[in-house]
Amino acid sequence: MGIQLCKPAGNHHERRMKKEKVLSPDSIWIGVDLGGTSAKVGVVDGQGRVLASHSIAHAGEKSELAVVKRIGTCTTHALRKAGKTIFEIVAVGVGAPGGISNGCVIQAANFPGWKDVPLADMVRDELRSDLPVVLVNDADAATCAELWVGAAHDGKGASSSSSGRAGHPSESKKKETNKKNKAKKEPVKDLVLLTLGTGVGAGL
């Protein structure tokens, strides 16, 4: 397949993506998780809740056209499950492995043969819409999600560990309770996320 060279996204994408609409709690988005073994699509509301999702395995066929077609099929099924239409979507986010720049997958170990693939534009064309499509590294996307509504959100889900050593029960419980209450009030300032799948990735 002949792939066009990657180029910076035009300003029309920024004009289309109006901040107040995209960030509204009532807005509906499409999220794409492109992995080494399958493509997954979720329909998500402005509060980070997954309304519906659908996935399809690559089954060995990982060409650019086949993968983008798979994303389109997953999107159709996910929208149908959620009772939504493409016209209700405000934006599409795509998380993909490998090096990402200007809406393109520069290269990815999970997809041999991919080089400078304009995935954002290809997904937009497959969905037959002028929706803004944002392509980022999958580990970066997962890190942002954890900060937004996941384990690192407002410090409420920050992980902790305990040595399990015996001590005075009341004093130990009091210290643990104070520690948890403090953690809930303080936002997470530093976060490291590891993704373990077909490959290994990290986000900071």
Secondary structure, DSSP 8 states (H G I E B T S, - for coil): ----------HHHHHHS-HHHHTSTT-EEEEEEE-SSEEEEEEEETTS-EEEEEEEE-TT---HHHHHHHHHHHHHHHHHHHT--GGGEEEEEEEESSEEETTEEEE-TTSTT--SB-HHHHHHHHTTS---EEEEEHHHHHHHHHHHHSTTGGGTT-----------HHHHHHHHHHHHHHHHHS------EEEESSSEEEE-
